[in-house]
Amino acid sequence: MNWSRTILDGIVMCVVFNSLIGLFFYVFPQAYSRMFPKSIKQAAAPYVNMKDVKVLLCILTVIYLLMFLYMAVSAHSEGVSGFQNMFWTGYVEMMFVNAGDFFLLDVLGRIYVMDKGLIKGAEGHPDWKWSGWWKLAVPEHGLAWPLLFCPLTGLIVAGIGALLSWI
């Protein structure tokens, strides 16, 4: 495993991922409300266009697939081989994305969205404050990502790496 390349790739993917998510938030702000705590979801529901939600899900799927591909190709090009090394490369790089998502979007971005009132129907909602927000953000980024999504990413990256080694 190439630690310096893994850390640098993780930082780059963190910046690119969070920048793209922030950019698309301005294009589809109401669609993002489907990812917020339940009470904010309910408050914003009358203003959500399901077509925008489907477009956003397609965009997110493409972003994740490109990230997986980049992780595997980057690691493979640096000589990382073997299922275990590829797995941990993907896992660690996705943990960087997780940390960036938590701090940049869920902590800082939440404050910006709360102050600007960008989600129709949820302006001034009490769950924008950290006391309501942490109930979703902490379990998601402290448990779901490290225990489910990052290992899944590692498996996907290791699988792509195995395919690349055959080529």
C-alpha angles and dihedrals in degrees: 000000000000103000098187092051091044093052094045092046089048092053093046092048090047091054095043095044095048092044091053092046090049091048094050090047088068091049097046107018095154092050089058090057086078087071096053130091115298097256093051089046090054094047092051096039097098090058098046117110108210091208089062090049091054092048090049092050090051091050092049091048091053092047092052094046091050090049092052091049092047092049092053097042093046093049092044092050089054091054098258107153139167129062096262095049092047091047094053092044090056092043095051094044091051090050087060089053089048093052092047092048091052099046101032101036108021098039108025098023092050090057091051094047091045092052095045097043093225096160111076113227094019099070110137093003112163093229091068086077116087092250089068099030099055091065088073104026100050098049091042097051098028099046115006097049099043095040102036118010100038093049089047089051090050091053092048092048091047090050092050089045090053089052091049091052090057092054 
